[in-house]
Amino acid sequence: MLWLWLILACLALLVVVPPLVAAVETWAGRSGPADVGFFTLARAVAGTCHVPWGRRGSPVVRFPLPFAEGRARVLRGIGGPAYTLEVRAYQQRSFGFSARVASPPTPPARWHAPGLAPMSLESDATEALGFCSLEATDERLLRWLLRHTETRQRIDSLQLDTNAEAVEIVLAGRLILLRAHAPRGIEPGGIMESMAMPTIEALRLLSDDLHDLACALEDAGEPMNLSVQCRGCGTRLGADPWVCPGCGHAMHRGCREMTGGCADAACDRAPDAVPAVLA
C-alpha cells in the first residue's frame, strides 16, 4: 500500500512542480532586477553595473562624467506608469540653486523646496521651452542655463527622444536628477536599452553647463559653505533641518523629499547607493 502512495505522490509532484517552477521563473523575470539591458548600458557608457544583494531593487549603473559621478536605475511606479527611469549626476561643485522642469507641464511640486517658485517665459524668449512647466529658486540662473542652445533643445525634446509619458528634471544644489516615466508594458531592461542613452546625453550637457556655472559663481565670490547650506537646494539651512542618519549632512525636509533621500553620492543612504566595497 505504501508503494501506491509513493507513486501517487510522485505523479502529483510531476503535475504540480513544473507549472510552479515556470510561474516562479516568469515572476522573477518580470520583477527581478537582473537583466542584460543594465549591463549593455554599463558597457556603452564605460561604467559598471551593481546588483543589490538578494536581487531586490534595481541594479545601479554607475558611470563617469567629466565633473560628476553618474548613476542610473529603474524604479517601479506607484499609481502611475509601470516603471520610471531615474538618472542622476552628483556634481563636484554646488551650482547654488534648485529648479524643476516638467514635461508635460504639471502643477507646482508639493514638496516646495525653500524659495522654489513657478516661473514663466514668453514664447519668443531666448530661454523658452516648448511644452514645459518651470520652477526655480533663482530665475536668473535657470535662464542662464537655458540660454545654452544645445542643452535647451535637448531638454525640450527629451520626452520625445525617450518616448516617455512624462519627464521631470530636478536641479538641486549639487545634484542633477532626470526622471523619465516609461509607457506601460516596457520591462526594466528594455527601458535601459531604449530610454537611457538620450537621458544620459541630456545629463552630460546639464552636468557640463552647471559645472561652468559653479566655477563662475566661485570666481565671483559667491559663498559655497556646505556646512550651512542645504545639500538639496544650495540655500542656507533654517531651523529643524533633516539630518541624514548615514553621513550627517543636513537638508531642508522639502529638499529631501524632492531628491528622494540623501543627496551625497558617498552616503549609503543615498537612494541609488552602491556597495561600499565597490565604491
ROGU-512905 format. One record per residue: residue number from 0; residue in three letters; chain; x, y, z of N, C-alpha, C, O in turn. Coordinates in steps of 0.2 Angstrom, whole numbers, plus 5000, padded with zeros to 4 digits. Layout:
N
PT pos code unit   nx   ny   nz  cax  cay  caz   cx   cy   cz   ox   oy   oz
PT NUM  ALA    A    X    Y    Z    X    Y    Z    X    Y    Z    X    Y    Z
...
This chain:
279
PT pos code unit   nx   ny   nz  cax  cay  caz   cx   cy   cz   ox   oy   oz
PT   0  MET    A 5004 4994 5000 5000 5000 5000 5004 5006 5000 5003 5011 4997
PT   1  LEU    A 5010 5006 5003 5015 5012 5004 5017 5013 4997 5018 5019 4995
PT   2  TRP    A 5019 5008 4993 5021 5010 4986 5016 5014 4982 5018 5018 4978
PT   3  LEU    A 5010 5012 4983 5005 5015 4979 5004 5023 4981 5004 5027 4977
PT   4  TRP    A 5005 5024 4987 5005 5031 4990 5011 5035 4987 5011 5041 4985
PT   5  LEU    A 5017 5031 4986 5023 5035 4984 5022 5036 4976 5024 5041 4974
PT   6  ILE    A 5019 5032 4973 5018 5033 4966 5013 5039 4965 5014 5043 4960
PT   7  LEU    A 5008 5039 4969 5003 5045 4968 5006 5051 4970 5005 5056 4967
PT   8  ALA    A 5011 5051 4975 5014 5057 4977 5019 5060 4971 5019 5066 4970
PT   9  CYS    A 5022 5055 4968 5027 5057 4963 5023 5059 4957 5025 5064 4954
PT  10  LEU    A 5017 5056 4955 5013 5059 4950 5011 5066 4951 5010 5071 4947
PT  11  ALA    A 5009 5067 4958 5006 5074 4960 5012 5079 4959 5011 5085 4957
PT  12  LEU    A 5018 5077 4961 5024 5082 4960 5025 5083 4953 5027 5089 4951
PT  13  LEU    A 5025 5078 4949 5026 5079 4941 5021 5084 4939 5022 5088 4934
PT  14  VAL    A 5014 5084 4941 5009 5088 4939 5010 5095 4942 5009 5100 4938
PT  15  VAL    A 5012 5096 4948 5012 5102 4951 5018 5106 4950 5018 5112 4949
PT  16  VAL    A 5024 5103 4951 5030 5106 4951 5032 5110 4945 5034 5116 4945
PT  17  PRO    A 5032 5107 4939 5033 5111 4933 5030 5118 4932 5033 5123 4930
PT  18  PRO    A 5023 5118 4933 5020 5124 4932 5022 5129 4938 5022 5135 4936
PT  19  LEU    A 5023 5126 4944 5025 5131 4949 5032 5134 4947 5033 5140 4948
PT  20  VAL    A 5037 5130 4945 5043 5132 4943 5043 5138 4937 5046 5143 4938
PT  21  ALA    A 5038 5136 4932 5038 5141 4927 5035 5147 4929 5037 5153 4927
PT  22  ALA    A 5030 5147 4934 5027 5153 4937 5032 5157 4941 5032 5163 4940
PT  23  VAL    A 5036 5154 4945 5041 5157 4948 5046 5161 4944 5048 5166 4945
PT  24  GLU    A 5049 5157 4939 5053 5160 4934 5050 5166 4930 5054 5171 4929
PT  25  THR    A 5044 5165 4928 5041 5171 4925 5040 5177 4930 5042 5183 4927
PT  26  TRP    A 5039 5176 4936 5038 5181 4941 5045 5184 4942 5046 5191 4942
PT  27  ALA    A 5050 5180 4942 5057 5183 4943 5059 5187 4937 5063 5192 4938
PT  28  GLY    A 5057 5184 4932 5060 5188 4926 5056 5195 4925 5059 5199 4922
PT  29  ARG    A 5050 5195 4928 5047 5202 4927 5049 5206 4933 5049 5212 4932
PT  30  SER    A 5050 5204 4939 5051 5208 4945 5058 5208 4947 5060 5213 4951
PT  31  GLY    A 5062 5203 4945 5069 5203 4947 5073 5208 4943 5072 5210 4937
PT  32  PRO    A 5079 5211 4946 5082 5216 4943 5087 5214 4938 5089 5218 4934
PT  33  ALA    A 5089 5208 4938 5095 5206 4933 5092 5206 4926 5088 5202 4925
PT  34  ASP    A 5095 5210 4922 5093 5210 4915 5099 5212 4911 5102 5217 4913
PT  35  VAL    A 5099 5210 4905 5105 5211 4901 5105 5218 4899 5111 5221 4898
PT  36  GLY    A 5100 5222 4899 5099 5229 4897 5104 5233 4901 5107 5238 4899
PT  37  PHE    A 5104 5232 4908 5108 5236 4913 5115 5235 4911 5119 5240 4911
PT  38  PHE    A 5118 5229 4910 5125 5228 4908 5126 5230 4901 5132 5233 4900
PT  39  THR    A 5122 5230 4896 5123 5233 4890 5124 5241 4891 5129 5243 4887
PT  40  LEU    A 5120 5244 4895 5121 5251 4896 5127 5253 4899 5131 5257 4897
PT  41  ALA    A 5129 5249 4904 5135 5250 4908 5141 5249 4903 5146 5254 4903
PT  42  ARG    A 5141 5245 4898 5147 5244 4893 5147 5250 4889 5152 5253 4887
PT  43  ALA    A 5141 5253 4887 5140 5258 4882 5143 5265 4885 5145 5269 4881
PT  44  VAL    A 5142 5266 4892 5144 5272 4895 5151 5271 4899 5152 5275 4903
PT  45  ALA    A 5154 5266 4897 5161 5264 4901 5160 5264 4908 5164 5267 4912
PT  46  GLY    A 5154 5261 4911 5153 5261 4918 5153 5254 4920 5155 5249 4917
PT  47  THR    A 5150 5253 4926 5149 5247 4930 5142 5246 4932 5138 5251 4933
PT  48  CYS    A 5140 5240 4933 5133 5238 4935 5133 5235 4942 5137 5230 4942
PT  49  HIS    A 5130 5237 4946 5130 5235 4953 5123 5232 4955 5118 5236 4955
PT  50  VAL    A 5123 5226 4956 5116 5222 4958 5116 5221 4965 5120 5218 4968
PT  51  PRO    A 5110 5224 4968 5109 5223 4975 5109 5216 4978 5107 5211 4974
PT  52  TRP    A 5111 5215 4984 5111 5208 4987 5103 5206 4987 5099 5209 4988
PT  53  GLY    A 5102 5199 4985 5096 5196 4986 5091 5198 4980 5085 5196 4979
PT  54  ARG    A 5094 5202 4974 5091 5203 4968 5084 5208 4970 5080 5207 4966
PT  55  ARG    A 5085 5211 4975 5079 5216 4977 5081 5223 4975 5087 5225 4976
PT  56  GLY    A 5077 5226 4972 5078 5233 4969 5081 5233 4963 5083 5228 4960
PT  57  SER    A 5082 5239 4960 5085 5239 4953 5093 5239 4954 5096 5242 4958
PT  58  PRO    A 5096 5236 4949 5103 5237 4948 5105 5244 4947 5100 5248 4944
PT  59  VAL    A 5111 5246 4949 5113 5253 4948 5119 5253 4943 5124 5250 4944
PT  60  VAL    A 5118 5257 4937 5123 5258 4933 5127 5264 4935 5124 5270 4935
PT  61  ARG    A 5133 5263 4936 5137 5269 4938 5142 5271 4933 5146 5266 4930
PT  62  PHE    A 5143 5277 4931 5147 5279 4925 5150 5286 4927 5147 5290 4930
PT  63  PRO    A 5156 5287 4924 5160 5293 4925 5157 5299 4920 5155 5298 4915
PT  64  LEU    A 5157 5305 4923 5156 5311 4919 5162 5316 4921 5165 5315 4926
PT  65  PRO    A 5164 5320 4916 5170 5325 4917 5170 5328 4924 5175 5329 4927
PT  66  PHE    A 5164 5330 4926 5164 5334 4933 5159 5331 4938 5156 5335 4942
PT  67  ALA    A 5157 5325 4937 5152 5322 4942 5153 5314 4941 5156 5311 4937
PT  68  GLU    A 5149 5311 4946 5148 5304 4945 5140 5303 4943 5136 5306 4946
PT  69  GLY    A 5139 5299 4938 5133 5297 4935 5130 5291 4938 5134 5286 4939
PT  70  ARG    A 5124 5290 4939 5121 5284 4941 5114 5283 4938 5110 5288 4937
PT  71  ALA    A 5112 5277 4936 5106 5276 4933 5102 5270 4936 5106 5265 4937
PT  72  ARG    A 5096 5270 4936 5092 5264 4939 5085 5265 4936 5083 5270 4933
PT  73  VAL    A 5081 5260 4938 5074 5259 4936 5070 5258 4942 5071 5254 4946
PT  74  LEU    A 5065 5262 4943 5060 5262 4949 5053 5259 4946 5051 5261 4941
PT  75  ARG    A 5050 5255 4951 5043 5253 4949 5039 5259 4951 5039 5262 4957
PT  76  GLY    A 5034 5261 4947 5030 5267 4948 5024 5265 4953 5023 5259 4954
PT  77  ILE    A 5022 5270 4956 5016 5270 4961 5010 5274 4959 5010 5280 4959
PT  78  GLY    A 5005 5270 4957 4999 5273 4954 5000 5277 4948 4996 5281 4946
PT  79  GLY    A 5005 5275 4944 5006 5279 4938 5009 5274 4933 5007 5268 4932
PT  80  PRO    A 5014 5276 4929 5017 5272 4924 5020 5266 4928 5022 5266 4933
PT  81  ALA    A 5021 5260 4924 5024 5254 4927 5031 5255 4930 5032 5253 4935
PT  82  TYR    A 5035 5259 4926 5042 5260 4928 5044 5267 4927 5042 5270 4922
PT  83  THR    A 5049 5269 4930 5052 5276 4929 5060 5275 4929 5063 5272 4933
PT  84  LEU    A 5063 5278 4924 5070 5278 4923 5072 5284 4927 5070 5290 4926
PT  85  GLU    A 5077 5283 4931 5080 5289 4935 5087 5289 4934 5091 5284 4936
PT  86  VAL    A 5090 5295 4932 5097 5296 4931 5099 5302 4935 5096 5307 4935
PT  87  ARG    A 5105 5301 4938 5107 5306 4942 5115 5308 4941 5119 5304 4939
PT  88  ALA    A 5117 5314 4942 5123 5316 4942 5125 5320 4949 5122 5325 4951
PT  89  TYR    A 5130 5317 4952 5132 5320 4958 5138 5325 4957 5144 5322 4956
PT  90  GLN    A 5137 5331 4957 5142 5336 4954 5148 5337 4959 5147 5336 4965
PT  91  GLN    A 5153 5339 4957 5159 5341 4961 5158 5347 4965 5160 5348 4971
PT  92  ARG    A 5155 5352 4962 5154 5359 4965 5146 5360 4965 5142 5358 4961
PT  93  SER    A 5144 5364 4970 5137 5367 4970 5136 5372 4965 5140 5377 4965
PT  94  PHE    A 5131 5372 4962 5129 5377 4957 5124 5382 4960 5121 5387 4957
PT  95  GLY    A 5122 5381 4967 5119 5386 4971 5112 5388 4970 5110 5393 4973
PT  96  PHE    A 5108 5384 4967 5101 5385 4966 5097 5378 4965 5101 5373 4963
PT  97  SER    A 5091 5378 4965 5087 5372 4963 5082 5374 4958 5079 5380 4958
PT  98  ALA    A 5079 5369 4954 5074 5371 4949 5071 5364 4947 5074 5359 4949
PT  99  ARG    A 5065 5365 4944 5062 5359 4942 5058 5361 4935 5055 5366 4935
PT 100  VAL    A 5060 5356 4930 5057 5357 4924 5053 5351 4922 5055 5345 4923
PT 101  ALA    A 5046 5351 4921 5042 5345 4919 5039 5346 4913 5036 5351 4911
PT 102  SER    A 5039 5340 4909 5036 5340 4903 5032 5333 4902 5034 5328 4903
PT 103  PRO    A 5025 5334 4901 5021 5340 4900 5020 5344 4907 5022 5341 4912
PT 104  PRO    A 5018 5350 4906 5018 5354 4912 5014 5351 4918 5009 5348 4916
PT 105  THR    A 5016 5352 4924 5012 5350 4930 5012 5355 4935 5015 5360 4934
PT 106  PRO    A 5007 5354 4940 5006 5359 4945 5013 5360 4949 5017 5355 4949
PT 107  PRO    A 5014 5365 4953 5020 5366 4957 5021 5360 4961 5016 5357 4964
PT 108  ALA    A 5027 5358 4962 5028 5352 4966 5026 5353 4974 5026 5358 4976
PT 109  ARG    A 5023 5348 4976 5020 5348 4983 5025 5349 4988 5024 5351 4994
PT 110  TRP    A 5032 5347 4987 5037 5347 4992 5039 5354 4993 5042 5355 4999
PT 111  HIS    A 5039 5358 4989 5041 5365 4989 5048 5366 4993 5048 5368 4999
PT 112  ALA    A 5053 5365 4990 5060 5367 4992 5059 5375 4994 5056 5379 4990
PT 113  PRO    A 5063 5377 4999 5063 5384 5001 5064 5389 4995 5069 5388 4992
PT 114  GLY    A 5060 5393 4993 5061 5398 4988 5059 5396 4981 5059 5400 4976
PT 115  LEU    A 5057 5389 4980 5056 5387 4974 5049 5390 4972 5044 5388 4975
PT 116  ALA    A 5049 5393 4966 5043 5397 4964 5042 5396 4956 5047 5395 4953
PT 117  PRO    A 5036 5395 4954 5034 5394 4947 5037 5400 4943 5037 5406 4946
PT 118  MET    A 5039 5399 4937 5041 5405 4933 5039 5403 4926 5038 5398 4924
PT 119  SER    A 5038 5409 4922 5035 5408 4915 5040 5412 4910 5043 5417 4912
PT 120  LEU    A 5040 5409 4904 5045 5413 4899 5040 5414 4893 5036 5410 4891
PT 121  GLU    A 5041 5420 4890 5037 5422 4884 5040 5417 4879 5045 5415 4878
PT 122  SER    A 5035 5415 4874 5036 5410 4869 5042 5412 4864 5045 5408 4861
PT 123  ASP    A 5043 5419 4864 5048 5421 4859 5055 5423 4863 5060 5425 4860
PT 124  ALA    A 5055 5421 4870 5061 5422 4873 5067 5417 4871 5065 5412 4869
PT 125  THR    A 5073 5420 4872 5078 5415 4870 5078 5409 4874 5080 5404 4872
PT 126  GLU    A 5076 5409 4881 5076 5403 4885 5070 5399 4885 5070 5394 4889
PT 127  ALA    A 5065 5401 4881 5059 5397 4881 5059 5390 4879 5063 5388 4875
PT 128  LEU    A 5055 5386 4883 5054 5379 4881 5047 5378 4878 5043 5382 4879
PT 129  GLY    A 5047 5372 4874 5040 5371 4871 5034 5370 4875 5029 5374 4875
PT 130  PHE    A 5035 5365 4879 5029 5362 4882 5031 5360 4889 5030 5354 4891
PT 131  CYS    A 5033 5364 4893 5036 5363 4900 5034 5368 4905 5032 5373 4904
PT 132  SER    A 5033 5365 4911 5032 5370 4917 5039 5371 4921 5043 5366 4921
PT 133  LEU    A 5040 5376 4923 5047 5378 4926 5046 5381 4933 5041 5385 4935
PT 134  GLU    A 5050 5379 4938 5050 5382 4945 5058 5383 4946 5062 5379 4944
PT 135  ALA    A 5059 5388 4950 5066 5389 4952 5067 5393 4958 5062 5397 4960
PT 136  THR    A 5073 5392 4962 5074 5397 4967 5078 5403 4965 5078 5408 4969
PT 137  ASP    A 5081 5403 4959 5084 5408 4956 5083 5409 4949 5086 5405 4945
PT 138  GLU    A 5078 5413 4947 5076 5413 4940 5082 5415 4935 5082 5412 4930
PT 139  ARG    A 5086 5419 4937 5092 5422 4933 5096 5416 4931 5099 5416 4926
PT 140  LEU    A 5098 5411 4936 5102 5406 4935 5099 5401 4930 5103 5398 4926
PT 141  LEU    A 5093 5399 4931 5089 5395 4926 5089 5398 4919 5090 5394 4915
PT 142  ARG    A 5088 5404 4919 5088 5407 4912 5095 5407 4909 5096 5405 4903
PT 143  TRP    A 5100 5408 4913 5107 5407 4911 5108 5400 4908 5111 5399 4902
PT 144  LEU    A 5106 5395 4911 5107 5388 4909 5103 5387 4902 5105 5384 4898
PT 145  LEU    A 5097 5390 4902 5093 5388 4896 5095 5392 4890 5092 5391 4884
PT 146  ARG    A 5099 5397 4891 5102 5401 4885 5107 5396 4881 5109 5398 4876
PT 147  HIS    A 5109 5391 4884 5114 5386 4880 5109 5382 4875 5105 5378 4877
PT 148  THR    A 5110 5384 4869 5106 5381 4864 5105 5374 4864 5100 5371 4864
PT 149  GLU    A 5111 5370 4864 5111 5363 4864 5107 5360 4870 5103 5355 4869
PT 150  THR    A 5109 5362 4875 5106 5360 4882 5098 5361 4882 5094 5357 4883
PT 151  ARG    A 5096 5367 4880 5089 5369 4880 5085 5364 4875 5080 5362 4876
PT 152  GLN    A 5088 5363 4869 5085 5359 4864 5084 5352 4866 5079 5348 4865
PT 153  ARG    A 5090 5349 4870 5090 5343 4872 5084 5342 4878 5081 5337 4878
PT 154  ILE    A 5083 5347 4882 5078 5347 4887 5071 5347 4884 5067 5343 4886
PT 155  ASP    A 5071 5351 4879 5064 5352 4875 5062 5345 4872 5056 5344 4871
PT 156  SER    A 5067 5342 4869 5065 5336 4865 5066 5329 4869 5065 5324 4866
PT 157  LEU    A 5067 5330 4876 5069 5323 4879 5063 5319 4880 5064 5313 4879
PT 158  GLN    A 5057 5321 4881 5051 5317 4881 5050 5313 4875 5048 5307 4875
PT 159  LEU    A 5051 5317 4869 5050 5314 4863 5056 5309 4861 5055 5303 4859
PT 160  ASP    A 5062 5311 4863 5068 5306 4862 5067 5300 4865 5070 5295 4863
PT 161  THR    A 5064 5300 4871 5064 5294 4875 5057 5290 4875 5056 5285 4877
PT 162  ASN    A 5053 5293 4871 5046 5291 4871 5043 5290 4878 5039 5285 4879
PT 163  ALA    A 5044 5294 4882 5042 5294 4889 5035 5297 4889 5033 5301 4885
PT 164  GLU    A 5031 5295 4894 5024 5298 4895 5025 5305 4899 5021 5309 4898
PT 165  ALA    A 5030 5305 4903 5032 5312 4906 5039 5312 4908 5042 5307 4909
PT 166  VAL    A 5042 5318 4908 5049 5319 4910 5049 5324 4915 5046 5329 4915
PT 167  GLU    A 5054 5323 4920 5055 5328 4926 5062 5329 4926 5066 5324 4927
PT 168  ILE    A 5064 5335 4927 5071 5337 4928 5072 5341 4934 5069 5346 4935
PT 169  VAL    A 5076 5339 4939 5077 5342 4946 5084 5344 4946 5088 5340 4946
PT 170  LEU    A 5085 5350 4947 5092 5353 4949 5092 5355 4956 5088 5359 4958
PT 171  ALA    A 5097 5352 4960 5096 5353 4967 5103 5354 4970 5106 5349 4972
PT 172  GLY    A 5106 5360 4970 5112 5361 4973 5118 5358 4970 5122 5361 4966
PT 173  ARG    A 5120 5352 4971 5125 5348 4968 5122 5342 4965 5126 5337 4963
PT 174  LEU    A 5116 5341 4964 5113 5335 4961 5109 5337 4955 5105 5342 4955
PT 175  ILE    A 5109 5333 4950 5105 5334 4944 5101 5327 4943 5104 5322 4943
PT 176  LEU    A 5095 5327 4943 5091 5322 4943 5086 5322 4937 5082 5327 4937
PT 177  LEU    A 5086 5317 4933 5081 5316 4927 5077 5310 4928 5080 5304 4929
PT 178  ARG    A 5070 5311 4928 5066 5305 4928 5062 5305 4922 5059 5310 4920
PT 179  ALA    A 5062 5299 4919 5058 5298 4913 5053 5292 4914 5055 5287 4915
PT 180  HIS    A 5046 5294 4914 5041 5289 4916 5040 5285 4909 5037 5287 4904
PT 181  ALA    A 5041 5278 4910 5040 5274 4904 5033 5272 4902 5029 5272 4907
PT 182  PRO    A 5032 5271 4896 5025 5268 4894 5024 5261 4898 5029 5258 4899
PT 183  ARG    A 5018 5260 4899 5016 5253 4902 5018 5248 4897 5018 5248 4891
PT 184  GLY    A 5021 5242 4900 5022 5236 4895 5030 5236 4894 5032 5230 4891
PT 185  ILE    A 5034 5241 4895 5041 5240 4894 5044 5238 4901 5043 5241 4906
PT 186  GLU    A 5048 5233 4900 5052 5230 4906 5058 5234 4908 5060 5237 4903
PT 187  PRO    A 5061 5233 4914 5067 5237 4916 5073 5237 4911 5076 5242 4909
PT 188  GLY    A 5074 5231 4908 5080 5230 4904 5078 5234 4897 5083 5237 4894
PT 189  GLY    A 5072 5233 4895 5071 5237 4889 5071 5244 4890 5073 5248 4885
PT 190  ILE    A 5069 5247 4896 5069 5254 4897 5077 5256 4897 5078 5261 4894
PT 191  MET    A 5081 5252 4899 5088 5254 4899 5091 5254 4892 5095 5259 4890
PT 192  GLU    A 5088 5250 4888 5091 5249 4881 5088 5255 4877 5091 5257 4872
PT 193  SER    A 5082 5257 4878 5078 5261 4873 5078 5269 4876 5078 5273 4872
PT 194  MET    A 5078 5270 4882 5077 5276 4885 5083 5279 4889 5084 5286 4889
PT 195  ALA    A 5088 5275 4891 5093 5278 4895 5098 5282 4891 5100 5288 4894
PT 196  MET    A 5100 5281 4885 5105 5284 4882 5104 5292 4880 5107 5296 4882
PT 197  PRO    A 5098 5293 4878 5096 5300 4877 5095 5304 4883 5097 5310 4884
PT 198  THR    A 5093 5300 4889 5093 5304 4895 5100 5305 4898 5101 5311 4901
PT 199  ILE    A 5104 5301 4897 5111 5302 4899 5115 5307 4895 5119 5311 4898
PT 200  GLU    A 5113 5308 4889 5116 5313 4885 5113 5320 4887 5117 5325 4888
PT 201  ALA    A 5107 5320 4889 5105 5327 4892 5108 5328 4899 5110 5334 4900
PT 202  LEU    A 5109 5323 4903 5113 5323 4909 5120 5326 4908 5122 5330 4912
PT 203  ARG    A 5123 5324 4903 5130 5326 4902 5130 5333 4900 5134 5337 4903
PT 204  LEU    A 5126 5336 4896 5125 5343 4894 5124 5347 4901 5127 5352 4902
PT 205  LEU    A 5119 5345 4904 5117 5349 4910 5123 5349 4915 5125 5354 4918
PT 206  SER    A 5127 5343 4916 5132 5342 4921 5138 5347 4919 5141 5351 4923
PT 207  ASP    A 5140 5347 4912 5145 5352 4910 5143 5359 4911 5147 5363 4913
PT 208  ASP    A 5137 5361 4909 5135 5368 4910 5135 5370 4917 5137 5376 4919
PT 209  LEU    A 5132 5366 4921 5131 5368 4928 5138 5368 4932 5139 5371 4937
PT 210  HIS    A 5143 5364 4930 5150 5364 4932 5152 5371 4930 5156 5374 4935
PT 211  ASP    A 5151 5373 4924 5154 5380 4922 5151 5385 4926 5154 5390 4928
PT 212  LEU    A 5144 5385 4928 5141 5390 4932 5144 5390 4939 5145 5395 4942
PT 213  ALA    A 5145 5384 4942 5148 5383 4949 5155 5387 4949 5156 5390 4954
PT 214  CYS    A 5159 5386 4944 5165 5389 4944 5165 5396 4943 5168 5400 4946
PT 215  ALA    A 5160 5399 4939 5159 5406 4938 5156 5409 4945 5159 5415 4946
PT 216  LEU    A 5152 5406 4948 5150 5408 4955 5155 5409 4960 5156 5413 4964
PT 217  GLU    A 5159 5404 4960 5165 5404 4965 5170 5409 4963 5172 5413 4967
PT 218  ASP    A 5171 5410 4956 5176 5416 4954 5173 5422 4956 5177 5427 4957
PT 219  ALA    A 5166 5423 4956 5163 5429 4958 5162 5430 4965 5160 5436 4967
PT 220  GLY    A 5165 5426 4969 5165 5426 4976 5158 5424 4980 5157 5426 4986
PT 221  GLU    A 5154 5420 4976 5148 5418 4979 5150 5413 4985 5154 5408 4983
PT 222  PRO    A 5147 5413 4991 5149 5408 4996 5146 5402 4995 5140 5401 4993
PT 223  MET    A 5150 5396 4996 5148 5390 4995 5150 5385 5001 5153 5380 5000
PT 224  ASN    A 5148 5388 5007 5150 5384 5013 5145 5379 5014 5139 5380 5017
PT 225  LEU    A 5146 5373 5013 5141 5367 5013 5140 5366 5020 5135 5362 5021
PT 226  SER    A 5143 5368 5025 5142 5367 5032 5135 5371 5034 5132 5369 5039
PT 227  VAL    A 5134 5376 5030 5127 5380 5032 5122 5380 5026 5117 5383 5027
PT 228  GLN    A 5124 5376 5021 5120 5376 5015 5116 5369 5015 5119 5364 5017
PT 229  CYS    A 5110 5369 5012 5106 5363 5011 5110 5359 5005 5111 5362 5000
PT 230  ARG    A 5111 5353 5006 5113 5348 5001 5108 5348 4995 5110 5346 4989
PT 231  GLY    A 5102 5350 4996 5097 5349 4990 5097 5355 4986 5098 5355 4980
PT 232  CYS    A 5095 5361 4989 5094 5367 4985 5100 5372 4985 5100 5376 4981
PT 233  GLY    A 5105 5371 4990 5111 5375 4990 5110 5382 4993 5114 5386 4994
PT 234  THR    A 5104 5383 4996 5102 5389 5000 5104 5387 5008 5105 5382 5010
PT 235  ARG    A 5103 5393 5012 5105 5392 5019 5100 5388 5022 5094 5389 5021
PT 236  LEU    A 5102 5384 5027 5098 5380 5031 5094 5384 5036 5097 5389 5039
PT 237  GLY    A 5088 5382 5038 5084 5386 5043 5084 5381 5049 5088 5377 5050
PT 238  ALA    A 5079 5382 5053 5078 5378 5059 5075 5371 5057 5071 5371 5052
PT 239  ASP    A 5077 5367 5061 5074 5360 5061 5075 5357 5054 5071 5355 5051
PT 240  PRO    A 5082 5356 5051 5083 5353 5045 5083 5345 5046 5083 5343 5052
PT 241  TRP    A 5082 5342 5040 5083 5335 5041 5090 5333 5040 5094 5335 5036
PT 242  VAL    A 5092 5329 5045 5099 5327 5045 5100 5319 5044 5097 5315 5047
PT 243  CYS    A 5104 5318 5039 5105 5311 5036 5108 5307 5041 5113 5308 5044
PT 244  PRO    A 5105 5301 5043 5107 5297 5048 5114 5293 5046 5117 5290 5050
PT 245  GLY    A 5115 5293 5039 5121 5289 5037 5127 5294 5037 5132 5291 5039
PT 246  CYS    A 5127 5300 5034 5133 5304 5033 5133 5310 5038 5138 5313 5038
PT 247  GLY    A 5127 5312 5041 5126 5318 5045 5125 5324 5041 5125 5329 5045
PT 248  HIS    A 5125 5324 5035 5124 5330 5031 5116 5333 5032 5112 5328 5032
PT 249  ALA    A 5115 5339 5032 5109 5342 5033 5105 5344 5027 5109 5347 5022
PT 250  MET    A 5099 5344 5026 5095 5346 5021 5088 5349 5023 5086 5347 5028
PT 251  HIS    A 5085 5353 5019 5078 5355 5021 5074 5349 5020 5076 5345 5016
PT 252  ARG    A 5069 5348 5024 5065 5342 5023 5061 5342 5017 5060 5337 5014
PT 253  GLY    A 5059 5348 5014 5056 5348 5007 5061 5346 5002 5059 5342 4997
PT 254  CYS    A 5067 5348 5002 5073 5346 4998 5074 5338 4998 5075 5335 4993
PT 255  ARG    A 5074 5336 5004 5075 5328 5005 5070 5325 5001 5071 5319 4998
PT 256  GLU    A 5063 5327 5002 5058 5324 4998 5059 5324 4990 5057 5320 4987
PT 257  MET    A 5061 5330 4988 5062 5332 4981 5067 5327 4978 5066 5325 4972
PT 258  THR    A 5073 5326 4982 5078 5322 4979 5077 5314 4980 5081 5310 4978
PT 259  GLY    A 5072 5313 4985 5071 5306 4986 5076 5303 4992 5076 5297 4993
PT 260  GLY    A 5079 5307 4995 5084 5304 5000 5090 5309 5001 5090 5314 4998
PT 261  CYS    A 5095 5306 5004 5102 5310 5004 5105 5311 4997 5104 5307 4993
PT 262  ALA    A 5107 5317 4997 5110 5320 4990 5118 5319 4990 5121 5322 4986
PT 263  ASP    A 5120 5315 4995 5128 5314 4995 5129 5308 4991 5127 5302 4993
PT 264  ALA    A 5133 5308 4986 5135 5302 4982 5138 5296 4986 5137 5290 4985
PT 265  ALA    A 5142 5298 4991 5146 5293 4995 5142 5290 5001 5144 5286 5004
PT 266  CYS    A 5136 5293 5002 5132 5291 5008 5128 5284 5006 5126 5283 5001
PT 267  ASP    A 5128 5279 5011 5125 5273 5010 5117 5274 5010 5114 5269 5009
PT 268  ARG    A 5115 5280 5012 5108 5281 5012 5105 5285 5006 5099 5286 5006
PT 269  ALA    A 5110 5286 5001 5108 5289 4995 5103 5284 4992 5104 5278 4992
PT 270  PRO    A 5098 5287 4988 5093 5282 4985 5096 5277 4980 5093 5271 4980
PT 271  ASP    A 5102 5279 4977 5105 5274 4972 5112 5272 4974 5116 5272 4970
PT 272  ALA    A 5112 5272 4981 5119 5270 4984 5121 5263 4981 5118 5259 4980
PT 273  VAL    A 5128 5263 4980 5131 5257 4978 5135 5254 4983 5137 5257 4988
PT 274  PRO    A 5136 5247 4983 5140 5244 4989 5147 5248 4990 5150 5249 4986
PT 275  ALA    A 5148 5249 4997 5154 5252 4998 5161 5249 4996 5166 5252 4994
PT 276  VAL    A 5160 5242 4996 5166 5238 4994 5168 5240 4987 5174 5239 4985
PT 277  LEU    A 5163 5242 4983 5164 5243 4976 5165 5250 4974 5166 5252 4968
PT 278  ALA    A 5165 5255 4979 5165 5262 4978 5172 5264 4976 5173 5270 4975
